[in-house]
Amino acid sequence: MGCGTSFVKYVLFFFNLVVALFGLAVIGIGVAVLLNWSVIKQELQGHLTVAPWVFIIIGAVMFVIAFFGCCGAIRESHCMVVTYAIFLLVIIIVQVVLAVLMFTYADNIKEALVKSVNSLFDKRSIDPAAETVFNNLQQQLNCCGKNSASDYGLILPKSCCSHLGTVGKVLGDQCTLADANNVGCSPRVADLYEMWNKTIAGVAIGVACVEVIGALFALCLANSIRNMDRRSRY
């Protein structure tokens, strides 16, 4: 194996080792939140209300992909390196498609997000899962109701007063209309999407460019490994 191939091999190994460790850290955060570890709760202070399974799934996907790249590179396994390259190519295609859709159909996507929030709000009275998700949404985005806090009438969930901190929760105080966030979740989601859609799409394209380099490195290494195997047979 030449110097260039050895360089590619160790670049892939160390890069994917870092990604794998980061993936394990993300899984650890998800598990810690799932198990209600008090230390994690105190550090996050309610800022991380997204379902912990999301973190576990994302971390697991990162770890699995990085595992193939890391072990495939250091063990010089043609099969594992090719599998890693295929994973990267699939992710690149998905990222580019999503970025193009976000640039091209921004208004349609925003409208779909608003409709999803409204539908979630309407289902909360008959679906406990929808109520839990909507409460998390209110707490995470500092919003209340579909269009405003008045959507609830006089009885408001405590998640509408999440911006007041943990004092109300500790004392068991009720969230009143005067104290609640008066910004509805639908307009909040629409504003956030308008603010971040181009940034997210641009970052996705930028990450895809880096992943293209990684995929090319992996394919070059796989081709070198296959040639070495062929030469070793003769």
N, CA, C and O of each residue as an XYZ file, in Angstrom:
936
protein
N       0.841     -1.188      0.000
C       0.000      0.000      0.000
C       0.878      1.239      0.000
O       1.749      1.377      0.858
N       0.659      2.156     -0.963
C       1.496      3.335     -1.097
C       1.226      4.364     -0.022
O       0.324      4.223      0.803
N       2.061      5.430     -0.063
C       1.936      6.480      0.946
C       0.587      7.198      0.844
O      -0.041      7.508      1.856
N       0.147      7.460     -0.413
C      -1.134      8.135     -0.599
C      -2.290      7.333     -0.059
O      -3.185      7.880      0.586
N      -2.281      6.038     -0.317
C      -3.352      5.166      0.179
C      -3.312      5.053      1.688
O      -4.356      5.027      2.340
N      -2.104      4.984      2.252
C      -1.978      4.931      3.706
C      -2.513      6.207      4.356
O      -3.135      6.160      5.417
N      -2.265      7.347      3.705
C      -2.787      8.622      4.210
C      -4.315      8.601      4.229
O      -4.941      8.984      5.217
N      -4.901      8.148      3.124
C      -6.368      8.057      3.032
C      -6.905      7.119      4.105
O      -7.925      7.400      4.735
N      -6.216      6.012      4.304
C      -6.643      5.018      5.286
C      -6.725      5.619      6.686
O      -7.727      5.448      7.380
N      -5.677      6.319      7.100
C      -5.649      6.845      8.462
C      -6.530      8.082      8.619
O      -7.045      8.332      9.708
N      -6.711      8.859      7.551
C      -7.656      9.984      7.609
C      -9.060      9.460      7.845
O      -9.780      9.973      8.702
N      -9.457      8.430      7.084
C     -10.772      7.826      7.265
C     -10.919      7.231      8.666
O     -11.969      7.358      9.297
N      -9.865      6.585      9.141
C      -9.934      5.948     10.454
C     -10.157      6.973     11.564
O     -11.085      6.828     12.360
N      -9.318      8.006     11.625
C      -9.405      8.969     12.721
C     -10.669      9.823     12.620
O     -11.288     10.135     13.638
N     -11.055     10.202     11.404
C     -12.274     10.988     11.240
C     -13.487     10.200     11.724
O     -14.316     10.729     12.464
N     -13.594      8.948     11.313
C     -14.746      8.144     11.708
C     -14.680      7.735     13.171
O     -15.713      7.485     13.792
N     -13.480      7.663     13.727
C     -13.365      7.399     15.157
C     -13.980      8.547     15.955
O     -14.692      8.321     16.934
N     -13.700      9.777     15.528
C     -14.288     10.950     16.191
C     -15.808     10.947     16.045
O     -16.532     11.207     17.007
N     -16.288     10.649     14.833
C     -17.737     10.613     14.594
C     -18.400      9.526     15.434
O     -19.485      9.732     15.979
N     -17.744      8.363     15.537
C     -18.303      7.263     16.333
C     -18.400      7.649     17.809
O     -19.403      7.362     18.461
N     -17.366      8.296     18.334
C     -17.389      8.730     19.728
C     -18.465      9.789     19.952
O     -19.138      9.795     20.983
N     -18.621     10.690     18.971
C     -19.667     11.694     19.076
C     -21.050     11.041     19.054
O     -21.952     11.448     19.786
N     -21.203     10.026     18.204
C     -22.470      9.296     18.154
C     -22.788      8.634     19.481
O     -23.935      8.651     19.928
N     -21.774      8.048     20.115
C     -21.986      7.443     21.434
C     -22.376      8.498     22.465
O     -23.199      8.241     23.344
N     -21.778      9.695     22.353
C     -22.132     10.774     23.278
C     -23.591     11.195     23.098
O     -24.293     11.450     24.077
N     -24.044     11.265     21.842
C     -25.437     11.614     21.570
C     -26.376     10.543     22.124
O     -27.419     10.858     22.697
N     -25.996      9.268     21.948
C     -26.792      8.172     22.522
C     -26.841      8.309     24.047
O     -27.889      8.119     24.664
N     -25.695      8.639     24.641
C     -25.637      8.792     26.100
C     -26.560      9.887     26.600
O     -27.197      9.729     27.642
N     -26.645     11.007     25.865
C     -27.551     12.090     26.254
C     -28.998     11.609     26.201
O     -29.787     11.864     27.111
N     -29.332     10.905     25.109
C     -30.694     10.384     24.982
C     -31.046      9.414     26.097
O     -32.141      9.480     26.655
N     -30.125      8.512     26.427
C     -30.375      7.534     27.493
C     -30.496      8.241     28.845
O     -31.346      7.889     29.663
N     -29.636      9.243     29.071
C     -29.676      9.967     30.342
C     -31.008     10.683     30.525
O     -31.579     10.669     31.616
N     -31.505     11.309     29.461
C     -32.805     11.979     29.535
C     -33.916     10.953     29.722
O     -34.864     11.180     30.474
N     -33.791      9.815     29.027
C     -34.809      8.763     29.126
C     -34.892      8.201     30.538
O     -35.972      7.847     31.011
N     -33.743      8.120     31.211
C     -33.693      7.574     32.567
C     -33.904      8.633     33.640
O     -33.850      8.341     34.835
N     -34.148      9.889     33.194
C     -34.426     10.995     34.123
C     -33.281     11.219     35.112
O     -33.519     11.379     36.309
N     -32.048     11.232     34.621
C     -30.909     11.511     35.483
C     -30.989     12.952     35.959
O     -31.094     13.871     35.147
N     -30.941     13.153     37.255
C     -31.124     14.486     37.837
C     -30.020     15.452     37.415
O     -30.274     16.641     37.225
N     -28.792     14.943     37.268
C     -27.680     15.823     36.886
C     -27.903     16.398     35.496
O     -27.700     17.590     35.264
N     -28.326     15.531     34.567
C     -28.600     15.991     33.203
C     -29.752     16.978     33.199
O     -29.703     17.982     32.488
N     -30.787     16.711     33.980
C     -31.941     17.606     34.024
C     -31.545     18.983     34.540
O     -32.012     20.000     34.028
N     -30.685     19.015     35.553
C     -30.250     20.296     36.093
C     -29.425     21.073     35.086
O     -29.531     22.296     35.008
N     -28.597     20.370     34.310
C     -27.766     21.045     33.311
C     -28.622     21.592     32.172
O     -28.408     22.714     31.712
N     -29.580     20.805     31.723
C     -30.411     21.212     30.583
C     -31.477     22.216     30.992
O     -31.848     23.081     30.198
N     -31.975     22.113     32.221
C     -32.966     23.040     32.757
C     -34.145     23.247     31.803
O     -34.580     24.371     31.556
N     -34.646     22.127     31.277
C     -35.848     22.189     30.455
C     -35.636     22.625     29.024
O     -36.605     22.742     28.274
N     -34.386     22.871     28.616
C     -34.140     23.317     27.250
C     -34.157     22.162     26.255
O     -34.239     22.387     25.048
N     -34.080     20.951     26.740
C     -34.062     19.788     25.854
C     -35.277     18.921     26.157
O     -35.211     18.003     26.974
N     -36.386     19.223     25.490
C     -37.604     18.470     25.725
C     -37.945     17.570     24.555
O     -38.986     16.913     24.565
N     -37.087     17.528     23.545
C     -37.322     16.640     22.419
C     -37.227     15.205     22.913
O     -36.436     14.897     23.805
N     -38.034     14.334     22.331
C     -38.044     12.938     22.750
C     -36.628     12.364     22.720
O     -35.936     12.489     21.709
N     -36.187     11.733     23.821
C     -34.822     11.197     23.874
C     -34.560     10.133     22.822
O     -33.413      9.916     22.430
N     -35.627      9.458     22.357
C     -35.434      8.444     21.326
C     -34.878      9.061     20.050
O     -34.179      8.382     19.298
N     -35.172     10.331     19.788
C     -34.623     10.999     18.599
C     -33.104     11.040     18.691
O     -32.411     10.762     17.713
N     -32.582     11.390     19.876
C     -31.140     11.438     20.075
C     -30.522     10.049     19.994
O     -29.440      9.873     19.433
N     -31.214      9.069     20.557
C     -30.695      7.705     20.521
C     -30.618      7.201     19.086
O     -29.628      6.579     18.700
N     -31.655      7.464     18.293
C     -31.668      7.001     16.902
C     -30.588      7.702     16.083
O     -29.850      7.060     15.336
N     -30.501      9.035     16.232
C     -29.482      9.783     15.484
C     -28.085      9.314     15.870
O     -27.241      9.087     15.003
N     -27.842      9.171     17.163
C     -26.531      8.715     17.622
C     -26.206      7.316     17.136
O     -25.063      7.030     16.777
N     -27.222      6.428     17.120
C     -27.004      5.061     16.655
C     -26.659      5.032     15.171
O     -25.771      4.289     14.753
N     -27.360      5.841     14.372
C     -27.062      5.903     12.935
C     -25.649      6.422     12.704
O     -24.905      5.874     11.890
N     -25.282      7.479     13.421
C     -23.925      8.016     13.294
C     -22.887      6.972     13.668
O     -21.879      6.817     12.978
N     -23.134      6.250     14.766
C     -22.157      5.264     15.228
C     -22.012      4.117     14.245
O     -20.894      3.689     13.956
N     -23.133      3.607     13.721
C     -23.076      2.470     12.800
C     -22.309      2.832     11.536
O     -21.449      2.074     11.089
N     -22.622      3.993     10.959
C     -21.938      4.410      9.735
C     -20.454      4.619      9.999
O     -19.607      4.161      9.232
N     -20.141      5.321     11.100
C     -18.739      5.567     11.435
C     -18.006      4.270     11.755
O     -16.814      4.146     11.472
N     -18.708      3.303     12.342
C     -18.095      2.011     12.663
C     -17.601      1.324     11.388
O     -16.480      0.815     11.350
N     -18.439      1.310     10.340
C     -18.026      0.697      9.083
C     -16.813      1.417      8.500
O     -15.876      0.779      8.021
N     -16.834      2.754      8.544
C     -15.708      3.504      8.004
C     -14.439      3.314      8.799
O     -13.361      3.145      8.231
N     -14.566      3.341     10.127
C     -13.399      3.227     11.007
C     -12.779      1.827     10.930
O     -11.582      1.686     10.677
N     -13.600      0.799     11.149
C     -13.085     -0.569     11.137
C     -12.684     -0.999      9.731
O     -11.692     -1.706      9.556
N     -13.445     -0.576      8.738
C     -13.099     -0.930      7.364
C     -11.761     -0.373      6.948
O     -10.997     -1.034      6.245
N     -11.468      0.859      7.385
C     -10.194      1.486      7.023
C      -9.024      0.825      7.733
O      -8.027      0.484      7.096
N      -9.132      0.640      9.049
C      -7.996      0.126      9.805
C      -7.753     -1.354      9.534
O      -6.612     -1.812      9.603
N      -8.817     -2.115      9.222
C      -8.663     -3.547      8.933
C      -8.489     -3.810      7.439
O      -8.271     -4.945      7.017
N      -8.589     -2.750      6.655
C      -8.459     -2.857      5.200
C      -9.464     -3.876      4.650
O      -9.113     -4.769      3.879
N     -10.713     -3.716      5.067
C     -11.792     -4.591      4.625
C     -12.522     -3.942      3.455
O     -13.152     -2.896      3.609
N     -12.434     -4.560      2.301
C     -13.067     -4.015      1.101
C     -14.580     -3.910      1.282
O     -15.179     -2.904      0.903
N     -15.194     -4.931      1.851
C     -16.644     -4.957      2.021
C     -17.129     -3.838      2.942
O     -18.106     -3.155      2.635
N     -16.445     -3.656      4.068
C     -16.868     -2.641      5.024
C     -16.664     -1.242      4.476
O     -17.498     -0.363      4.695
N     -15.572     -1.024      3.770
C     -15.307      0.313      3.207
C     -16.337      0.642      2.130
O     -16.821      1.771      2.061
N     -16.674     -0.334      1.290
C     -17.686     -0.107      0.251
C     -19.050      0.159      0.892
O     -19.790      1.031      0.439
N     -19.380     -0.590      1.944
C     -20.640     -0.361      2.660
C     -20.678      1.051      3.232
O     -21.703      1.728      3.158
N     -19.564      1.490      3.800
C     -19.468      2.851      4.335
C     -19.683      3.882      3.227
O     -20.402      4.861      3.424
N     -19.069      3.667      2.071
C     -19.228      4.592      0.948
C     -20.679      4.635      0.470
O     -21.190      5.703      0.132
N     -21.342      3.480      0.441
C     -22.755      3.436      0.026
C     -23.617      4.204      1.015
O     -24.500      4.962      0.614
N     -23.364      4.011      2.311
C     -24.101      4.777      3.330
C     -23.945      6.271      3.090
O     -24.922      7.018      3.119
N     -22.709      6.702      2.854
C     -22.455      8.122      2.627
C     -23.177      8.629      1.386
O     -23.765      9.710      1.403
N     -23.131      7.856      0.320
C     -23.789      8.279     -0.917
C     -25.293      8.419     -0.726
O     -25.899      9.356     -1.245
N     -25.904      7.488      0.020
C     -27.344      7.583      0.296
C     -27.648      8.840      1.097
O     -28.598      9.562      0.792
N     -26.839      9.104      2.128
C     -27.044     10.297      2.952
C     -26.851     11.564      2.119
O     -27.599     12.529      2.274
N     -25.855     11.563      1.240
C     -25.618     12.729      0.380
C     -26.832     13.008     -0.498
O     -27.267     14.153     -0.626
N     -27.372     11.956     -1.098
C     -28.546     12.129     -1.969
C     -29.721     12.683     -1.177
O     -30.408     13.593     -1.641
N     -29.959     12.137      0.023
C     -31.073     12.602      0.849
C     -30.874     14.062      1.235
O     -31.813     14.854      1.158
N     -29.664     14.427      1.649
C     -29.387     15.804      2.052
C     -29.579     16.773      0.902
O     -30.192     17.827      1.074
N     -29.063     16.429     -0.267
C     -29.187     17.329     -1.422
C     -30.646     17.488     -1.826
O     -31.093     18.594     -2.132
N     -31.391     16.382     -1.829
C     -32.816     16.450     -2.187
C     -33.570     17.334     -1.201
O     -34.367     18.178     -1.610
N     -33.321     17.144      0.104
C     -33.989     17.961      1.108
C     -33.620     19.432      0.970
O     -34.480     20.304      1.101
N     -32.335     19.714      0.704
C     -31.902     21.100      0.540
C     -32.574     21.752     -0.666
O     -33.017     22.898     -0.589
N     -32.648     21.028     -1.773
C     -33.309     21.561     -2.972
C     -34.790     21.808     -2.706
O     -35.343     22.823     -3.130
N     -35.429     20.873     -2.002
C     -36.847     21.054     -1.672
C     -37.057     22.263     -0.769
O     -38.027     23.002     -0.934
N     -36.148     22.466      0.187
C     -36.268     23.610      1.084
C     -36.084     24.920      0.348
O     -36.735     25.911      0.680
N     -35.206     24.945     -0.648
C     -35.021     26.154     -1.450
C     -36.197     26.377     -2.399
O     -36.648     27.508     -2.579
N     -36.690     25.301     -3.003
C     -37.685     25.414     -4.075
C     -39.108     25.526     -3.550
O     -39.903     26.318     -4.057
N     -39.426     24.738     -2.538
C     -40.798     24.687     -2.034
C     -40.874     25.213     -0.603
O     -41.520     24.606      0.251
N     -40.224     26.325     -0.346
C     -40.175     26.879      1.007
C     -41.573     27.203      1.529
O     -41.900     26.857      2.664
N     -42.402     27.861      0.717
C     -43.738     28.252      1.162
C     -44.624     27.029      1.408
O     -45.383     26.991      2.377
N     -44.525     26.044      0.535
C     -45.328     24.833      0.709
C     -44.946     24.072      1.973
O     -45.810     23.563      2.686
N     -43.644     23.999      2.245
C     -43.181     23.306      3.442
C     -43.624     24.052      4.695
O     -44.035     23.439      5.680
N     -43.538     25.386      4.652
C     -43.981     26.180      5.802
C     -45.472     25.969      6.050
O     -45.897     25.823      7.196
N     -46.250     25.952      5.000
C     -47.689     25.721      5.141
C     -47.978     24.338      5.708
O     -48.884     24.177      6.526
N     -47.209     23.335      5.275
C     -47.388     21.973      5.783
C     -47.033     21.899      7.271
O     -47.707     21.210      8.035
N     -45.978     22.606      7.683
C     -45.594     22.616      9.092
C     -46.678     23.262      9.952
O     -47.000     22.766     11.032
N     -47.238     24.370      9.466
C     -48.299     25.052     10.202
C     -49.520     24.148     10.334
O     -50.127     24.072     11.402
N     -49.878     23.466      9.254
C     -51.022     22.548      9.300
C     -50.762     21.402     10.275
O     -51.678     20.964     10.972
N     -49.536     20.919     10.329
C     -49.197     19.831     11.264
C     -49.335     20.284     12.710
O     -49.850     19.548     13.552
N     -48.872     21.506     12.997
C     -49.005     22.045     14.356
C     -50.469     22.216     14.723
O     -50.880     21.865     15.828
N     -51.256     22.754     13.799
C     -52.690     22.947     14.056
C     -53.394     21.609     14.286
O     -54.237     21.487     15.175
N     -53.039     20.606     13.473
C     -53.641     19.284     13.622
C     -53.266     18.661     14.963
O     -54.092     18.015     15.608
N     -52.013     18.859     15.379
C     -51.557     18.330     16.663
C     -52.326     18.969     17.810
O     -52.699     18.294     18.770
N     -52.559     20.269     17.708
C     -53.319     20.968     18.745
C     -54.756     20.449     18.814
O     -55.301     20.265     19.903
N     -55.361     20.218     17.666
C     -56.750     19.749     17.627
C     -56.890     18.327     18.172
O     -57.949     17.963     18.683
N     -55.834     17.524     18.066
C     -55.893     16.135     18.514
C     -55.565     15.967     19.993
O     -55.766     14.885     20.546
N     -55.067     17.010     20.642
C     -54.552     16.850     22.008
C     -55.625     16.423     22.995
O     -55.320     15.751     23.980
N     -56.896     16.804     22.747
C     -57.962     16.473     23.692
C     -58.373     15.003     23.623
O     -58.968     14.481     24.565
N     -58.060     14.340     22.519
C     -58.453     12.935     22.360
C     -57.261     11.992     22.302
O     -57.428     10.774     22.371
N     -56.062     12.545     22.176
C     -54.854     11.718     22.048
C     -53.816     12.187     23.071
O     -53.234     13.258     22.900
N     -53.571     11.405     24.135
C     -52.579     11.810     25.147
C     -51.180     12.012     24.562
O     -50.435     12.884     25.010
N     -50.829     11.207     23.567
C     -49.506     11.355     22.947
C     -49.397     12.705     22.251
O     -48.365     13.369     22.346
N     -50.452     13.116     21.551
C     -50.446     14.420     20.881
C     -50.349     15.547     21.906
O     -49.677     16.552     21.674
N     -51.029     15.372     23.045
C     -50.962     16.392     24.102
C     -49.545     16.515     24.653
O     -49.056     17.620     24.886
N     -48.890     15.377     24.860
C     -47.512     15.394     25.359
C     -46.577     16.074     24.380
O     -45.750     16.899     24.768
N     -46.710     15.723     23.100
C     -45.856     16.322     22.074
C     -46.091     17.828     21.986
O     -45.144     18.604     21.861
N     -47.373     18.242     22.053
C     -47.663     19.668     21.941
C     -47.168     20.430     23.171
O     -46.704     21.563     23.045
N     -47.259     19.829     24.350
C     -46.706     20.475     25.547
C     -45.196     20.639     25.423
O     -44.650     21.679     25.794
N     -44.521     19.618     24.903
C     -43.079     19.725     24.671
C     -42.769     20.822     23.667
O     -41.796     21.561     23.819
N     -43.612     20.921     22.631
C     -43.424     21.963     21.619
C     -43.576     23.350     22.234
O     -42.795     24.255     21.941
N     -44.576     23.511     23.081
C     -44.790     24.803     23.737
C     -43.626     25.162     24.652
O     -43.191     26.312     24.702
N     -43.138     24.174     25.366
C     -42.028     24.424     26.286
C     -40.741     24.731     25.535
O     -39.962     25.593     25.940
N     -40.526     24.010     24.429
C     -39.294     24.180     23.668
C     -39.257     25.508     22.921
O     -38.212     26.156     22.861
N     -40.391     25.918     22.351
C     -40.437     27.105     21.497
C     -40.984     28.337     22.204
O     -41.102     29.400     21.595
N     -41.318     28.204     23.478
C     -41.905     29.327     24.226
C     -43.125     29.895     23.508
O     -43.201     31.093     23.235
N     -44.065     29.023     23.211
C     -45.304     29.435     22.561
C     -46.466     28.830     23.324
O     -46.270     28.020     24.230
N     -47.678     29.226     22.955
C     -48.848     28.718     23.666
C     -50.040     28.683     22.727
O     -50.372     29.688     22.097
N     -50.675     27.542     22.634
C     -51.860     27.401     21.803
C     -51.543     27.317     20.327
O     -50.383     27.286     19.917
N     -52.604     27.282     19.539
C     -52.441     27.195     18.094
C     -52.051     28.540     17.513
O     -51.051     28.653     16.804
N     -52.844     29.562     17.816
C     -52.560     30.914     17.338
C     -52.199     31.873     18.463
O     -51.485     32.852     18.245
N     -52.692     31.591     19.667
C     -52.374     32.398     20.840
C     -52.807     31.627     22.078
O     -53.415     30.563     21.970
N     -52.493     32.165     23.256
C     -52.851     31.500     24.510
C     -54.355     31.423     24.701
O     -54.845     30.553     25.421
N     -55.092     32.325     24.065
C     -56.551     32.342     24.224
C     -57.219     31.116     23.611
O     -58.403     30.883     23.854
N     -56.492     30.327     22.824
C     -57.056     29.104     22.253
C     -57.458     28.108     23.337
O     -58.323     27.261     23.118
N     -56.825     28.213     24.511
C     -57.123     27.286     25.604
C     -58.313     27.735     26.451
O     -58.879     26.931     27.191
N     -58.690     28.986     26.353
C     -59.717     29.495     27.244
C     -59.104     29.931     28.552
O     -58.114     30.663     28.554
N     -59.667     29.501     29.663
C     -59.176     29.922     30.973
C     -58.202     28.929     31.595
O     -57.388     29.310     32.437
N     -58.272     27.674     31.196
C     -57.402     26.642     31.772
C     -56.225     26.407     30.835
O     -56.397     25.897     29.728
N     -55.033     26.778     31.281
C     -53.833     26.671     30.464
C     -52.883     25.631     31.045
O     -52.773     25.522     32.266
N     -52.198     24.870     30.208
C     -51.175     23.939     30.709
C     -49.944     24.700     31.193
O     -49.677     25.815     30.745
N     -49.204     24.092     32.103
C     -48.027     24.761     32.654
C     -46.951     25.011     31.604
O     -46.106     25.891     31.769
N     -46.987     24.228     30.520
C     -45.979     24.425     29.472
C     -46.113     25.780     28.814
O     -45.170     26.240     28.169
N     -47.269     26.443     28.957
C     -47.447     27.787     28.397
C     -46.685     28.833     29.200
O     -46.471     29.948     28.725
N     -46.272     28.476     30.425
C     -45.523     29.407     31.271
C     -44.078     28.947     31.470
O     -43.443     29.301     32.463
N     -43.563     28.159     30.528
C     -42.201     27.624     30.672
C     -41.153     28.722     30.695
O     -40.069     28.526     31.244
N     -41.460     29.891     30.101
C     -40.494     30.989     30.055
C     -40.262     31.605     31.433
O     -39.309     32.364     31.616
N     -41.132     31.285     32.413
C     -40.977     31.819     33.760
C     -39.986     31.022     34.589
O     -39.670     31.411     35.714
N     -39.483     29.894     34.045
C     -38.522     29.072     34.769
C     -39.190     27.974     35.565
O     -40.323     27.587     35.278
N     -38.482     27.468     36.573
C     -38.954     26.308     37.334
C     -39.680     26.682     38.622
O     -40.161     25.796     39.329
N     -39.773     27.986     38.947
C     -40.379     28.379     40.217
C     -41.838     27.960     40.281
O     -42.301     27.405     41.277
N     -42.556     28.241     39.187
C     -43.971     27.883     39.157
C     -44.193     26.393     39.283
O     -45.150     25.949     39.916
N     -43.297     25.616     38.674
C     -43.445     24.160     38.731
C     -43.198     23.644     40.149
O     -43.898     22.750     40.625
N     -42.192     24.221     40.818
C     -41.870     23.763     42.162
C     -42.994     24.086     43.134
O     -43.345     23.265     43.981
N     -43.559     25.286     43.011
C     -44.609     25.715     43.919
C     -45.980     25.188     43.528
O     -46.931     25.298     44.302
N     -46.090     24.615     42.330
C     -47.357     24.088     41.877
C     -48.331     25.167     41.430
O     -49.533     24.912     41.360
N     -47.843     26.369     41.124
C     -48.715     27.453     40.684
C     -49.337     27.132     39.340
O     -48.751     26.424     38.521
N     -50.524     27.659     39.125
C     -51.192     27.475     37.850
C     -50.712     28.524     36.861
O     -50.360     29.644     37.234
N     -50.705     28.136     35.591
C     -50.336     29.073     34.529
C     -51.585     29.855     34.140
O     -52.590     29.270     33.734
N     -51.517     31.176     34.264
C     -52.658     32.023     33.942
C     -52.467     32.669     32.581
O     -51.366     32.681     32.030
N     -53.558     33.205     32.049
C     -53.512     33.834     30.731
C     -52.593     35.050     30.736
O     -51.964     35.365     29.726
N     -52.517     35.738     31.888
C     -51.669     36.930     31.988
C     -50.187     36.567     31.973
O     -49.359     37.344     31.498
N     -49.847     35.363     32.504
C     -48.442     34.951     32.589
C     -47.979     34.161     31.374
O     -46.777     34.047     31.136
N     -48.898     33.622     30.610
C     -48.538     32.694     29.532
C     -47.908     33.406     28.346
O     -48.113     34.601     28.130
N     -47.131     32.636     27.579
C     -46.658     33.137     26.286
C     -47.869     33.405     25.404
O     -48.755     32.559     25.283
N     -47.907     34.568     24.795
C     -49.068     34.903     23.972
C     -48.799     34.697     22.488
O     -49.604     35.093     21.644
N     -47.684     34.087     22.176
C     -47.360     33.781     20.782
C     -47.803     32.360     20.488
O     -47.402     31.432     21.189
N     -48.626     32.174     19.458
C     -49.085     30.849     19.096
C     -47.973     30.003     18.505
O     -47.008     30.532     17.953
N     -48.108     28.690     18.620
C     -47.068     27.793     18.118
C     -47.024     27.755     16.589
O     -45.956     27.571     16.004
N     -48.175     27.928     15.943
C     -48.189     27.924     14.473
C     -47.383     29.085     13.900
O     -46.511     28.850     13.064
N     -47.640     30.344     14.318
C     -46.803     31.433     13.806
C     -45.346     31.338     14.243
O     -44.445     31.768     13.522
N     -45.114     30.762     15.450
C     -43.732     30.595     15.911
C     -42.964     29.637     15.004
O     -41.830     29.910     14.611
N     -43.599     28.512     14.677
C     -42.957     27.535     13.789
C     -42.727     28.143     12.412
O     -41.678     27.931     11.805
N     -43.712     28.903     11.914
C     -43.571     29.545     10.602
C     -42.411     30.538     10.602
O     -41.629     30.580      9.652
N     -42.297     31.338     11.665
C     -41.208     32.320     11.753
C     -39.844     31.634     11.837
O     -38.885     32.055     11.190
N     -39.772     30.570     12.644
C     -38.505     29.850     12.777
C     -38.090     29.206     11.458
O     -36.910     29.193     11.108
N     -39.073     28.669     10.729
C     -38.743     28.050      9.443
C     -38.232     29.106      8.461
O     -37.245     28.872      7.763
N     -38.890     30.260      8.400
C     -38.436     31.324      7.503
C     -37.037     31.809      7.876
O     -36.244     32.187      7.014
N     -36.751     31.790      9.175
C     -35.456     32.271      9.642
C     -34.323     31.289      9.317
O     -33.210     31.701      8.989
N     -34.622     29.977      9.411
C     -33.557     28.985      9.358
C     -33.551     28.097      8.117
O     -32.606     27.332      7.924
N     -34.572     28.175      7.277
C     -34.643     27.201      6.173
C     -33.460     27.311      5.221
O     -32.894     26.292      4.824
N     -33.073     28.536      4.848
C     -31.946     28.698      3.936
C     -30.632     28.308      4.601
O     -29.750     27.729      3.967
N     -30.511     28.632      5.886
C     -29.288     28.264      6.615
C     -29.148     26.759      6.706
O     -28.075     26.211      6.452
N     -30.242     26.086      7.071
C     -30.208     24.623      7.181
C     -29.904     23.986      5.835
O     -29.110     23.049      5.748
N     -30.548     24.506      4.765
C     -30.293     23.965      3.432
C     -28.842     24.185      3.019
O     -28.222     23.300      2.429
N     -28.302     25.356      3.326
C     -26.908     25.633      2.994
C     -25.946     24.745      3.755
O     -24.969     24.251      3.193
N     -26.224     24.539      5.042
C     -25.374     23.654      5.844
C     -25.442     22.226      5.314
O     -24.429     21.528      5.266
N     -26.645     21.791      4.915
C     -26.804     20.442      4.364
C     -25.967     20.266      3.102
O     -25.333     19.229      2.906
N     -25.969     21.290      2.245
C     -25.154     21.228      1.029
C     -23.668     21.202      1.377
O     -22.896     20.451      0.781
N     -23.271     22.039      2.357
C     -21.862     22.068      2.762
C     -21.397     20.747      3.343
O     -20.314     20.264      3.013
N     -22.223     20.157      4.216
C     -21.883     18.854      4.796
C     -21.840     17.787      3.711
O     -20.996     16.890      3.744
N     -22.761     17.889      2.741
C     -22.768     16.915      1.642
C     -21.466     16.988      0.845
O     -20.953     15.963      0.396
N     -20.932     18.197      0.670
C     -19.654     18.338     -0.055
C     -18.523     17.630      0.690
O     -17.684     16.966      0.081
N     -18.511     17.783      2.021
C     -17.497     17.086      2.828
C     -17.689     15.580      2.723
O     -16.722     14.825      2.620
N     -18.952     15.151      2.751
C     -19.239     13.722      2.660
C     -18.865     13.163      1.292
O     -18.488     11.996      1.186
N     -18.963     13.978      0.246
C     -18.522     13.527     -1.080
C     -17.033     13.203     -1.056
O     -16.595     12.201     -1.620
N     -16.260     14.068     -0.392
C     -14.813     13.808     -0.269
C     -14.581     12.507      0.488
O     -13.740     11.695      0.101
N     -15.341     12.311      1.585
C     -15.204     11.072      2.351
C     -15.570      9.851      1.531
O     -14.908      8.817      1.618
N     -16.636      9.969      0.723
C     -17.041      8.839     -0.123
C     -15.983      8.531     -1.175
O     -15.696      7.367     -1.454
N     -15.398      9.590     -1.763
C     -14.335      9.385     -2.757
C     -13.117      8.729     -2.120
O     -12.525      7.819     -2.699
N     -12.742      9.192     -0.923
C     -11.625      8.570     -0.198
C     -11.916      7.094      0.052
O     -11.051      6.238     -0.135
N     -13.164      6.807      0.483
C     -13.522      5.422      0.784
C     -13.473      4.552     -0.473
O     -12.985      3.422     -0.427
N     -13.973      5.072     -1.589
C     -13.952      4.300     -2.837
C     -12.518      4.089     -3.332
O     -12.187      3.016     -3.836
N     -11.677      5.102     -3.191
C     -10.263      4.942     -3.578
C      -9.576      3.890     -2.720
O      -8.814      3.063     -3.220
N      -9.859      3.935     -1.399
C      -9.268      2.947     -0.503
C      -9.790      1.549     -0.815
O      -9.025      0.584     -0.794
N     -11.082      1.431     -1.105
C     -11.656      0.131     -1.448
C     -11.036     -0.425     -2.722
O     -10.761     -1.621     -2.814
N     -10.815      0.447     -3.705
C     -10.187     -0.007     -4.953
C      -8.754     -0.459     -4.715
O      -8.305     -1.448     -5.293
N      -8.036      0.271     -3.858
C      -6.659     -0.114     -3.536
C      -6.614     -1.453     -2.801
O      -5.753     -2.291     -3.070
N      -7.562     -1.647     -1.861
C      -7.616     -2.915     -1.114
C      -7.916     -4.072     -2.061
O      -7.319     -5.143     -1.950
N      -8.840     -3.854     -2.988
C      -9.187     -4.917     -3.947
C      -8.002     -5.253     -4.836
O      -7.763     -6.427     -5.120
N      -7.260     -4.258     -5.277
C      -6.067     -4.516     -6.116
C      -5.006     -5.262     -5.347
O      -4.329     -6.128     -5.900
N      -4.850     -4.934     -4.065
C      -3.866     -5.644     -3.234
C      -4.281     -7.111     -3.070
O      -3.437     -8.006     -3.107
N      -5.580     -7.347     -2.891
C      -6.041     -8.722     -2.755
C      -5.805     -9.527     -4.035
O      -5.443    -10.703     -3.992
N      -6.017     -8.865     -5.166
C      -5.780     -9.546     -6.447
C      -4.313     -9.882     -6.639
O      -3.963    -10.975     -7.083
N      -3.460     -8.923     -6.297
C      -2.011     -9.176     -6.455
C      -1.528    -10.275     -5.537
O      -0.628    -11.038     -5.888
N      -2.137    -10.359     -4.342
C      -1.694    -11.367     -3.377
C      -2.051    -12.787     -3.796
O      -1.490    -13.758     -3.289
N      -2.998    -12.891     -4.736
C      -3.410    -14.227     -5.211
C      -2.445    -14.790     -6.256
O      -2.461    -15.989     -6.537
N      -1.620    -13.941     -6.822
C      -0.715    -14.396     -7.896
C       0.721    -14.353     -7.446
O       1.619    -14.698     -8.214
